[in-house]
Amino acid sequence: MKLKILLADDEINILKNLQAVVPWEELGVEVAGLAKNGQIALELAREHRPHLVLCDIRMPVMDGIEFLGALREFDAEAEVIMMTGYQDFSYVRSVIRYEVRDYVLKPIDYEELTRTIHRLAEGIRERSAEQQTIQQEWKQVFRLAYEKVLYDLLMDVGGGRPSRF
């Protein structure tokens, strides 16, 4: 299952490095969009519904925290990794309520980031496989119930009604 990721950072060099350095194909992840601020990221998230979001906290127009709050209004499932160049715990505290999966400090350790993305991608794939299994089981239950109702109706044709003959 190929996953989609949205990259959001106001520093163009970081966006370029993320595209070039992280082995997206090897991870089974496609970069669905690049955003230089939270407003663009929000538009792209609505359009592409990414499985993963890698987002800077401090950006112009709409920062990462505002973006995350708006994202959670329509997508509670996307896994989010926040990035920042600031080691201020208040940032971490402010994004915890939005169920951020990880927090990356700049300068970015790309090997560590790749491992984090790999771990999150595997978790998404596992949950997706579990959901598909559950859906298949429910389809089978409904099919069996439908067949049972039809069987009961067929076996009860004319049952309880007086015969005219």
Buried (B, 14 or more C-beta within 10 A) or exposed (E): EEBBBBBBBBBEEBBEBBEEEBEBEEBEBBBBBBBBBBBBBBEBBEEBBBBBBBBBBBBEBBBBBBBBBBBBEEBEEBBBBBBBEEEEEEBBEBBEEBEBBBBBEBEBEBEEBBEBBBEBBEEBBEEEEEEEEEEEEEEEEEEEEEEEEEEEEEEEEEEEEEEEE
